[in-house]
Structures are given as structure tokens and as C-alpha cells.
Amino acid sequence: MIYCVIPPELEGELYDRMVEYYKDNPNVSVIVDRREGNDRRSGSEDSPDAGQRELRDRRRVRLPGTFPQT
């Protein structure tokens, strides 16, 4: 799937034209970007959302001890 993302400022101008342009291509979806707020990926320390993301190791902890040969 390919997404053609239209910024909200240009929605009135571009959205209908892009939908018409890509109507015959089922692999393209035209969407309007509706995200709001700060981008937490930017890493800026002065944003109020900074530090909320935490990367953790999701693997299971190995059980202690040894296992018999099979």
C-alpha cells in the first residue's frame, strides 16, 4: 500500500485532485495528515513530551538453572 499524504493546509486544494488522479490505482490511498502536537521522535529536550518514550527489551527472561540433555 502506498499512501499519498496531504497536509491539512492543502486539503481543499489537493485532496479531490489526488483522489481523482489515483482512482484507478488500488495500491494508492490518499489521506489527510491530521496529527497534532509535538513530534516525540525529534529528541528535543525542551518539549513537554520529552522523555516519555522508553525502549525496553521485550524478550523473555531465561529461567535460571540448567536443563538436562535431550
Contact map, one row per residue, 1 for C-alpha under 8 A:
1110000000000000000000000011100000000000000000000000000000000000000000
1111000000000000000000000011100000000000000000000000000000000000000000
1111100000000000000000000001111000000000000000000000000000000000000000
0111110000000000000000000001111000000000000000000000000000000000000000
0011111000000000000000000000011110000000000000000000000000000000000000
0001111101100110000000000000011110000000000000000000000000000000000000
0000111111100000000000000000000111000000000000000000000000000000000000
0000011111100000000000000000000111000000000000000000000000000000000000
0000001111110000000000000000000000000000000000000000000000000000000000
0000011111111110000000000000000000000000000000000000000000000000000000
0000011111111110000000000000000100000000000000000000000000000000000000
0000000011111111000000000000000000000000000000000000000000000000000000
0000000001111111100000000000000000000000000000000000000000000000000000
0000010001111111110000000000000000000000000000000000000000000000000000
0000010001111111111000000000011100000000000000000000000000000000000000
0000000000011111111100000000000000000000000000000000000000000000000000
0000000000001111111110000000000000000000000000000000000000000000000000
0000000000000111111111000000010000000000000000000000000000000000000000
0000000000000011111111100000110000000000000000000000000000000000000000
0000000000000001111111100000000000000000000000000000000000000000000000
0000000000000000111111110000000000000000000000000000000000000000000000
0000000000000000011111111101110000000000000000000000000000000000000000
0000000000000000001111111100000000000000000000000000000000000000000000
0000000000000000000011111100000000000000000000000000000000000000000000
0000000000000000000001111111000000000000000000000000000000000000000000
0000000000000000000001111111100000000000000000000000000000000000000000
1100000000000000000000001111100000000000000000000000000000000000000000
1111000000000000000001001111110000000000000000000000000000000000000000
1111000000000000001001000111111000000000000000000000000000000000000000
0011110000000010011001000001111100000000000000000000000000000000000000
0011110000000010000000000000111110000000000000000000000000000000000000
0000111100100010000000000000011111000000000000000000000000000000000000
0000111100000000000000000000001111100000000000000000000000000000000000
0000001100000000000000000000000111110000000000000000000000000000000000
0000000000000000000000000000000011111000000000000000000000000000000000
0000000000000000000000000000000001111100000000000000000000000000000000
0000000000000000000000000000000000111110000000000000000000000000000000
0000000000000000000000000000000000011111000000101000000000000000000000
0000000000000000000000000000000000001111110000000000000000000000000000
0000000000000000000000000000000000000111111100001100100000000000000000
0000000000000000000000000000000000000011111000000000000000000000000000
0000000000000000000000000000000000000011111100000000000000000000000000
0000000000000000000000000000000000000001111110000100000000000000000000
0000000000000000000000000000000000000001011111100100000000000000000000
0000000000000000000000000000000000000000001111100110000000000000000000
0000000000000000000000000000000000000000000111110100000000000000000000
0000000000000000000000000000000000000100000111111100000000000000000000
0000000000000000000000000000000000000000000001111100000000000000000000
0000000000000000000000000000000000000101000000111111000000000000000000
0000000000000000000000000000000000000001001111111111100000000000000000
0000000000000000000000000000000000000000000010001111110000000000000000
0000000000000000000000000000000000000000000000001111110000000000000000
0000000000000000000000000000000000000001000000000111111000000000000000
0000000000000000000000000000000000000000000000000011111100000000000000
0000000000000000000000000000000000000000000000000000111110000000000000
0000000000000000000000000000000000000000000000000000011111000000000000
0000000000000000000000000000000000000000000000000000001111100000000000
0000000000000000000000000000000000000000000000000000000111110000000000
0000000000000000000000000000000000000000000000000000000011111000000000
0000000000000000000000000000000000000000000000000000000001111100000000
0000000000000000000000000000000000000000000000000000000000111110000000
0000000000000000000000000000000000000000000000000000000000011111000000
0000000000000000000000000000000000000000000000000000000000001111100000
0000000000000000000000000000000000000000000000000000000000000111110000
0000000000000000000000000000000000000000000000000000000000000011111000
0000000000000000000000000000000000000000000000000000000000000001111100
0000000000000000000000000000000000000000000000000000000000000000111110
0000000000000000000000000000000000000000000000000000000000000000011111
0000000000000000000000000000000000000000000000000000000000000000001111
0000000000000000000000000000000000000000000000000000000000000000000111
